[in-house]
Amino acid sequence: MTEFVTTTPAALFAAEVVRKLQTAGYVAYWAGGCVRDLLRGETPEDYDVATSAAPDEVRHLFGKRRTLAIGAAFGVILVRGQPGEGDVEVATFRTEGPYKDGRRPDRVAFCTAEEDAVRRDFTINGMFFDPLTQRVMDYVGGEADLRSGIVRAIGDPVARFEEDKLRMLRAVRMTARFGFQLDEPTARAVTAHAASITVVSRERVAQELKKMLLNERRVVALTLARDLGLLRVLFPDWPTESIDAWQPVLARLSRLVSPGFPLALASLWHDLAPEVVHDLGRGLRLSNDEIGQTVWLVAEAARTHGVADWSLARQKRLLAEPGANDLIALVRAGREAQGQPTDDADFLARRQREWTAGEINPSPLISGQDLIAAGLRPGPRFKALLEALRDAQLNGEIGTPESAIDLARTWIAGNLRGV
């Protein structure tokens, strides 16, 4: 019998949850993704427990203060661990009724472990593991598919996707993430039902897209999603069907190293107009911050040409932006994808190394209050005047508050630079 290492604080706590349930006379196992990861030799990120105990029995056993009913109607109770142990979701074995909304079952009924396994999504996610006896319970062929590297829907793939349309995207993501093959009947079912992905909430779609883009096999995931027809349905206004438009997308994505979500999205939508990127982000219900960062990256990447000829002020203002590192990475990936020189990205990276943070973004020499204290009359030109003085400071033309005041007086007297 293979011995699995389960000595992390999270694993020990999850095993103790199983022990307590079994000691009380219930059937209890680890379930789902944590079993899959364990069999792959990976340390699971979290642990789920499936049990014959009903939700109220779980709460009674562990106490109301240590439990939270996060999905009691579906048999799910959260058992709280100590700091460092994490929490464990404990779900009662269940079968499910029809999914009229393509997301949640209309009803559930508590059942046996085997009946619970066959209602899950994919075989590699449908196994159970007893951490006390180190025994795997596999009613769906998950171990064989895990060894063969296959993502296969449990039972009828059409039925699995009709229950929850998001499973189509999850099939793509898991296939790419693990470097597996997607089972042919499962792939055909995705293609046949791709149009129904639109019933899934945009927030859930965005979560799956984010997981795909942040994984190192993002190119495989996006390619599979495109080949199965999912991208065409999700983004009908984005020309994913054009090979000429699609190849640079893959080339950019392949060059990113551990990108954040805005950078990955900006690489994906690099060739679109900023307003289109904004609309796509809104359509996915992304946060304002995520949308703003992505739009900024796309817009600035389109403007970042010939940066060596820019003024020092313009270069420094760009490098002072929070997304400067991402912009350099995006510009480099975009140029490489088109077979163009990466001079602009190289120049910005070199400037970033040469200049200190204080040189890139020094404290302003003066404020509006300083101008007023110097006897200058407030007016609509103050903002433009301060911006012009800031540029002069960044260009090295002035270096003291006194020189800034003198220059301001000179400009106002001569109405120079339109300020």
Buried (B, 14 or more C-beta within 10 A) or exposed (E): EEEBEBEBEBBBBBBBBBEBBBEBEBBBBBBBBBBBBBBEEEEBEBBBBBBBBBBEBBBEBBEEEBBBBEBBEBBBBBBBBEEEBBBBBBBBBBBBEEBEEBBBBEEBEBBEBEBBBEBBBBBBBBBBBBBBEEEBBBBBBBBEBBEEEBBBBBBEBBEBBBBBBBBBBBBBBBBBBBEBBBBEEBBBBBEBBBEBBEEBEBEBBBBBBBBBBBBEBBBBBBBBBBBBBBBBBBBEEBBBEEEEEBEBBBBBBBBBEEBBBBBBBBBBBBBBEBEBBBBBBEBBBBEEEBBBBBBBBBBBBBEBEEBEEBEBBBBBBBBEBEBBBBBBBBBBBBBBBEEEEBBBBBBBBEBBEEBEEEBBBBEEBBEEEBBEEBEBEEEEBBEEBBEBBBBBBBBEBBEEBEBBBEBBBEBBEEEEEEB
